[in-house]
Amino acid sequence: MRSHLDQPSPCHTIRAMATTAHSDLSAPTPKTGHEVGYAVVDVETTGLSPVSAHVIELAVVLLDAQARPERVWSTLVGAPGLADTGPTHLHGIRPQDLSGAPTIEALTDLLAHDLTGRVIVAHNVRFDLGFLAPVLAARGHLADVADVSQLPQVCTMGWARHFLPTPSRRLTTCCQVAGVELSQHHCALADARASAGLLRHYLAVALRRGEEVPWGSELARAQRLRVWRWDAQAAQAQAGRLSPRAVGPVEPGSTGPTEAGCSL
């Protein structure tokens, strides 16, 4: 994730909302109770503004309603003609690393499928949704939603001080305080897994305190929501075209990222 500031970013209005859903996109089938859960997402981007910056890496960690792992995927994200990937010293991704990676538009059926029936979770969730929701809406996957705040969501940054004695809401600090592993900050998969770990920690703290799950209403809303559209065949095909990176520090003079634990 590119933004882990202590203040959440302003809520992004969904731009380029499709006026009609694509005719080949099917409405989701109703989810049963055990299928409801969380989709923890993280994006690495070339900058902070969804208007001018591009997504260059995406990770999704799917959890059940008790935050137990179900499935995980990640991929580098191509952007044709992109000559500058932004703060390479942070995310380690260079333009040549994106060669052959699917574009964000080539991932939207898979993403819509995996977000259906789930609460969307991220560390500064409005930042990540600010990049993902507009492209989902523009391609007809997201209907009747005018603003990202209408989607069921949990921000692990926003809840940090409720559950942690932390001096900062930054992802690195929260993970250190909670004892959650963050193997490589600014790797989308590592950050998404860390956010999932924070969510589990928050649920454990709530249980110890005898608190109800603070976002139980969001889980119920995710189950009821009927705004997602996708093509099942396209989603399956897109899942087979992912281009996850094997990540490590880019050494001076090297030809690419070194192997590390961020690959699938």
N, C-alpha and C positions, 0 to 999 in steps of 0.2 A: 504494500500500500504506500502511496506517495505522501499522504498527509496524516500525521499522527499528532496534530497540534492539540493543545489542551482545550481549546475552544472548538466545538463542532462547527463545520462549515455551514453556510446558509442552505436552507432546503432548496434543492434544484427543481424548478418546474420542468416537467417533461416536454421536450420540444419535438417538433415534427411528428406529432401524434397522427397515426393513420386514420383517415376518416372512415374507412371501411376495412374490415378484416379481410385478409387474403382468402380467396375462395377455397384454397387447398389446405387451409389450416383448420384442424378439427378442434371443437370445444373439449375441454378436459372431462374425463369421466369422474363422477363423485368419488372422493377418497373416503375410505373407511377409517375408523379411529386409529388403528395401529399404524396407518400409513402417514399420519400427520407427524411432522417433525421440523427440523431446522435445515436450512441451507446456508452454510457459512461460506462467504465469498470474499475474495480479495483480488484487487487489480493492481498491476504495476503500470504506470502511465508515463508519457513523455513530459507531462506537466500537470498543473493543478486544475486547469479549466477544461470542462467537458466540451466547451465550444471550440477550443483551439488545440487541445492535446489529444493524443491517441492512446488507447489501451494496447499494451505490448505484451502483457501476460495476464492470464486469468486462472484462478483456482477455485474449485468448489468442493467443499467437504459436507457430505450429507449425513445427518444424524437423526435418530428417532426422537420421540417426544421426551425421552429420558436422557437425551444427548449422547446416546451410545452410537459408535461409528457404524455407518451403513455402506457408504461408497465414497470414493474420492477421485477427482481427476484434475489435471492442470494442463495448460498448453501455452506455449508462446503464441502471440497473436500478430499476424502480419499486417502491414499497412503499405500497399503499393506506392512506391515512390518516396517512402520515408527515408530521409537522409540523416536525421538527427533523432536519437532515441532519448534525448534529455539527460538526466543526471546518471550517467553510466557509473559514476563512482559510488552510487547508492545501490542500484539494482543490478549492475553488471551486465546489462543487455545492450548489445551493439547492433546496428542495422544489419550486418551480415548474419547475425544469429537468427534473424527472423526469416531468412530465406526458406521458402517452402512451408512456412507456418500458415494455418488457416486465418483468414480475416475474421474480425469480430462478427461481420454479417454472415459468415459461414458457420457460426456456432449458435445462432439464436434459437433454432428449434430444440437443440439439446438443452440449452440454458432454460428456455421456457418450460420444457418438460420437467427439469429438475427443480425448478422453483415452485411448481404447482403443489399446493397443499402444505407448504412449508413457510415457516417464519424465516425471513432473510436476516442473517446475522453478519456483522462485520465490526471491526474496530474503526469507528467513524463511518457508520453504515450509509449516511447520506452522501459521503464522498463516492463510495463505490457505486451506489445506485444512481448517482448523478451521471456516471459514465454508461451504465448498463441499461437503465430504463429507457432513455431516448431511442437507442437503436432497436430495442425490443418493440417499442411502440411504433416506430417508423416502419418496421417490417411486418406489422399486423399481429404480433404475438401478445400484445397487451391492450385490452379494450376497456374503455370507460374508466380510465384512471388519469386524472388531470395532474396529479402531483405525486411524487415518490412517497410522501408522508402517508398516503392512503394505503400503501402496501404494508402487510404485517411484517414487523421488523423488531429486532433487538440490537441495540448498539452497546457493545461491550465497553467502549470508551465512556459512554454516557452513564453506565451503571457502576463504573469503577469505584467511586468513593462510597457508594452504598455498601459494597461488599469487601472493599480492601482498605487497609490503612496506608494508602499510597500518597507520596508527595506529588506525584504527577500522573496524568492519565495516559501518557504515552505507552504504546504497546510494550516496548522493552521494559519499562519500569513496572508496569502492571504484571507482566510475566515474572519478573524477578521477585516481586512481593508475594505473588500467588504460588510460586514454585512451579510455574508452567514452563516447559521447554520451548525455547525459540531458537531453532537451530541456525537459521540464517535470515536475519531481518532484511526486508525488501526482496525476498523471494516469495512470490505469490502463494505457493503451496505451504511454505514454512509459516508465513504470516496467517494464512487461513487455519492451519492446524493449531497455531498458538491461540487464535481467537476462539476456536472450538474448545481448547483447554480452559480458557478463561470462563466460557459459558458453563462448562461442567463444574468449575470451581465455584462459581456464583450459585449454582443450584445446590451444591453441597453445603455452602454457607447458609443458604436459606433453610435447608432441611435442619441443620444444627440449631438454628434460631427458632425453629417452629413456624417459619413464615410460609405463607402460600407462595407459589411461583408468581413473581410480580408481573410477568407477561403472559399469564394463563389466558387472558382474553385475546392475545395475539395469536396463540395456537388455535383457539376456537375460530377466530376470524379467518385464519389461513385455511381451515377446513371448509368454511362456508364460501370462500371467495371463488367466483366464477369468471375471472377476467383473463385467464391465460389461454392461448391458442398455440397449437404446434402441429406439425406433420410428423407422425410417428416414424415413417420410413426415413425421412430426412434426419430426424434426431438420431436414429440408429447409425446412419451413414456418417454423420458428423462425429459421433463417438469414436468411430474407427479412423478418423483423420487427425486426431489430436497430435500435437508436437510438443510434449513436455521436455523441459530442459534438464540436463544433468548439470548441477550448478556448483560452483565454487568460486573463490576469488579469481578474477582475471589477472594473471601474472603479466607484467610488462613483457612485450614481445611475443606473447602466446597467440595461438590462432583461434582460441575460443575458451569458453568456460571449462574449468576442470571438474572432474567427477566429485560429487558430494551427495548428501542425503536428501536433496530436494526433488529428485526425479521420482516418477511413479514406479 
